[in-house]
Amino acid sequence: MNYIVELQKALDYIEDNLEEEINYEKIAKELGMSSFYFHRIFSAIIGISPAEYIRNRRLTCAADELSIYKSNILDVAIKYQFNSNESFTRAFTKFHNVTPKMAKVDGTKLKVFSKVYLSLKLEGGNVMDYRIENKESFKICAMMRDVSIETKSEIPKFWNEVKENGKLKEISKDFTRCTLGVCIGENGAKEYRYGIGIEMEENDEQMPETEIIDVEKSKWVVFKCEGNKAEDINKLWSRIYKEYFVTSEYKQSMNIDFELYDEKDTEIWIPICKQ
């Protein structure tokens, strides 16, 4: 699937509806994907979440109305979908480093967050190493959390928690088994499920405080990231959507994917099917 083309449609829709309530589910449905993966792909390619992008664009437009047209602050707040004058003032001040009232004063410095235009041009001759795996159905035993699609800090906190309380050592069999970070999205959900666990082997039993995830037989594309730094893994996710899926005959087939961590490196596993 060419996510560049699809996301440009989403960006155009957002721009045309900055003064209206914007429904992620509606955008995702129009693009033929779940709201979870719309959010995942948008964040990977644009670099910020859809909510951040929309907020930044609205606050940029609001600043124009105040600085150029000297509009009423409450009217501007309501126009750009803020619930109250107070919430608008907080967001505006955090973004522009000046209050809405100060924005009306000639000469006040304000920030601009311009609309993103995605280029279809493929630049450079970057090499992406990957492999295709045909994998039979399997089970994952994992500790699970519901995570907001807008929150970045919940997953690192979850990992720190299971490290500190010894659960990570227990679930990875004293670190002799590769650990998985599993994402499971659902259509229409503002949350997704995130799990820390392992792929189960034949004689494994379910451990306390865990759930069993049944994963269907599928074809998978696998990308390797040297090391396990979050920054490097996030960059690889971005490249996958910007480079691999733009030219590939495959698209993502299920609302589940995972990262596999060994002692040194990370692999990203994504289920795929022909477009």
Beta strands, then each sheet from edge to edge (+ up, - down):
strand 1: 130-135
strand 2: 138-148
strand 3: 179-184
strand 4: 191-199
strand 5: 211-215
strand 6: 218-225
strand 7: 250-252
strand 8: 256-261
strand 9: 266-274
sheet 1: 1+ 6- 9+ 7-
sheet 2: 1+ 6- 9+ 8- 3+ 4- 2+ 5-
end
